[in-house]
Amino acid sequence: MNQEALEQIQIKIAYLERANADLSDVVFRQQLEIRALDARIKEVSERLAAAQAEDRQRSADDERPPHY
């Protein structure tokens, strides 16, 4: 293998290592964002469930008895 071919392989490896590092950074940031979104979804779901429970309780209290 001549020197020029070896340099080309080394250049390709350097580019691939850089691309791999960039992709790793992207995946890491996406994972952080996914965790934040999961927490937000859980919070919103809990608030919705509490609001629905409160609404069911309120509607049961506001119903007129059948004899009215």
C-alpha positions as CSV (number, residue, x, y, z in Angstrom):
1,M,0.0,0.0,0.0
2,N,1.5,3.3,-1.0
3,Q,1.7,6.4,1.2
4,E,-1.1,8.3,-0.8
5,A,-3.6,5.4,-0.3
6,L,-2.8,5.3,3.4
7,E,-3.3,9.0,3.8
8,Q,-6.7,8.8,2.0
9,I,-7.8,6.0,4.4
10,Q,-6.6,8.1,7.4
11,I,-8.6,11.1,6.1
12,K,-11.7,9.0,5.7
13,I,-11.3,7.6,9.2
14,A,-10.9,11.1,10.6
15,Y,-14.1,12.3,8.9
16,L,-16.0,9.2,10.1
17,E,-14.8,9.7,13.6
18,R,-16.0,13.4,13.5
19,A,-19.3,12.4,12.0
20,N,-19.7,9.7,14.7
21,A,-19.0,12.3,17.4
22,D,-21.5,14.7,15.9
23,L,-24.2,12.1,15.8
24,S,-23.5,11.1,19.3
25,D,-23.9,14.7,20.4
26,V,-27.2,14.9,18.6
27,V,-28.5,11.7,20.1
28,F,-27.5,12.9,23.6
29,R,-29.4,16.2,23.1
30,Q,-32.4,14.4,21.8
31,Q,-32.4,12.0,24.8
32,L,-32.4,15.0,27.1
33,E,-35.3,16.6,25.2
34,I,-37.2,13.3,25.3
35,R,-36.8,13.1,29.0
36,A,-38.0,16.7,29.4
37,L,-41.0,16.0,27.2
38,D,-41.8,12.8,29.1
39,A,-41.8,14.7,32.4
40,R,-44.1,17.4,30.8
41,I,-46.5,14.8,29.4
42,K,-46.7,13.1,32.9
43,E,-47.4,16.5,34.5
44,V,-50.1,17.4,32.0
45,S,-51.7,13.9,32.3
46,E,-51.8,14.2,36.0
47,R,-53.4,17.7,35.8
48,L,-56.0,16.4,33.3
49,A,-56.8,13.4,35.5
50,A,-57.3,15.7,38.5
51,A,-59.4,18.1,36.5
52,Q,-61.6,15.2,35.2
53,A,-62.0,13.8,38.7
54,E,-63.0,17.3,40.0
55,D,-65.4,17.7,37.1
56,R,-67.1,14.3,37.9
57,Q,-67.3,15.2,41.5
58,R,-68.8,18.6,40.7
59,S,-71.3,17.3,38.3
60,A,-72.5,14.7,40.8
61,D,-73.0,17.4,43.4
62,D,-74.8,19.6,41.0
63,E,-77.3,17.1,39.8
64,R,-80.9,17.6,40.9
65,P,-82.6,14.8,42.7
66,P,-85.1,12.9,40.4
67,H,-88.2,14.3,42.2
68,Y,-87.5,17.9,41.1
